[in-house]
């Protein structure tokens, strides 16, 4: 029975980490790559194209109704963009 419980725990941990890893880019890296005054369209496109590197999550796993992860929100806040405007540019 102990082996079954250990296997179940391993499966649950693996499922919880599905589609996630450590981000490769920090908020500072994103800002450095984009510069200080990019357009909202350029920022949204960059974040969409590099979603996995910025957040450590797979874009395919993302629920479209979900709010943006903290890493993306930090970039939006840095440039003082409106969330609704950013959302409209997302994925274009």
C-alpha positions as CSV (number, residue, x, y, z in Angstrom):
1,X,0.0,0.0,0.0
2,X,2.9,2.4,0.8
3,X,4.1,2.0,-2.8
4,X,0.7,3.0,-4.2
5,X,0.5,6.0,-2.0
6,X,4.0,7.2,-3.0
7,X,3.0,6.7,-6.7
8,X,-0.2,8.7,-6.2
9,X,1.8,11.5,-4.5
10,X,4.3,11.5,-7.4
11,X,1.5,11.7,-10.0
12,X,-0.2,14.6,-8.1
13,X,3.1,16.5,-7.9
14,X,3.8,15.9,-11.6
15,X,0.3,17.0,-12.6
16,X,0.7,20.2,-10.5
17,X,3.9,21.1,-12.3
18,X,2.6,20.3,-15.7
19,X,3.4,23.1,-18.1
20,X,5.5,25.1,-15.7
21,X,9.2,25.7,-15.2
22,X,11.4,28.4,-14.0
23,X,11.1,31.7,-16.0
24,X,14.1,32.4,-18.2
25,X,13.5,36.2,-18.4
26,X,13.0,38.5,-15.5
27,X,10.9,41.6,-15.7
28,X,14.1,43.6,-16.0
29,X,15.2,41.5,-18.9
30,X,11.9,42.1,-20.7
31,X,12.1,45.9,-20.1
32,X,15.7,45.9,-21.3
33,X,14.8,44.0,-24.5
34,X,11.9,46.4,-25.2
35,X,13.4,49.7,-24.2
36,X,11.8,52.5,-22.3
37,X,9.0,53.6,-24.7
38,X,7.7,50.8,-26.8
39,X,4.1,50.7,-28.1
40,X,1.5,48.7,-26.3
41,X,1.3,46.5,-29.4
42,X,5.0,45.7,-29.4
43,X,4.9,44.9,-25.7
44,X,1.9,42.6,-26.0
45,X,3.4,40.9,-29.0
46,X,6.7,40.3,-27.3
47,X,5.0,39.0,-24.1
48,X,2.8,36.7,-26.1
49,X,5.7,35.4,-28.2
50,X,7.9,34.9,-25.2
51,X,5.2,33.9,-22.7
52,X,7.0,30.7,-21.6
53,X,10.3,32.4,-21.1
54,X,8.8,35.3,-19.1
55,X,6.4,33.2,-16.9
56,X,7.7,29.7,-17.0
57,X,4.3,28.5,-18.1
58,X,3.1,27.0,-21.4
59,X,0.9,29.4,-23.4
60,X,-1.1,26.3,-24.5
61,X,-2.1,25.6,-20.9
62,X,-3.2,29.2,-20.2
63,X,-7.0,29.7,-19.8
64,X,-7.9,32.6,-22.0
65,X,-10.3,33.9,-19.3
66,X,-7.5,33.9,-16.7
67,X,-5.8,37.1,-15.6
68,X,-2.3,37.7,-16.7
69,X,0.4,36.1,-14.5
70,X,2.3,38.4,-12.1
71,X,5.3,38.6,-14.5
72,X,3.2,39.9,-17.3
73,X,1.4,42.3,-15.0
74,X,4.7,43.7,-13.8
75,X,5.6,44.6,-17.4
76,X,2.1,46.1,-18.0
77,X,2.5,48.2,-14.8
78,X,6.0,49.3,-15.7
79,X,4.9,50.8,-18.9
80,X,1.7,52.1,-17.2
81,X,-0.6,50.5,-19.9
82,X,-4.3,49.9,-19.4
83,X,-5.1,46.2,-18.9
84,X,-8.0,46.3,-21.2
85,X,-6.0,47.9,-24.0
86,X,-3.2,45.4,-23.4
87,X,-5.7,42.5,-23.6
88,X,-7.0,43.7,-26.9
89,X,-3.5,43.7,-28.3
90,X,-2.7,40.3,-26.8
91,X,-2.1,37.6,-29.5
92,X,-2.4,40.0,-32.4
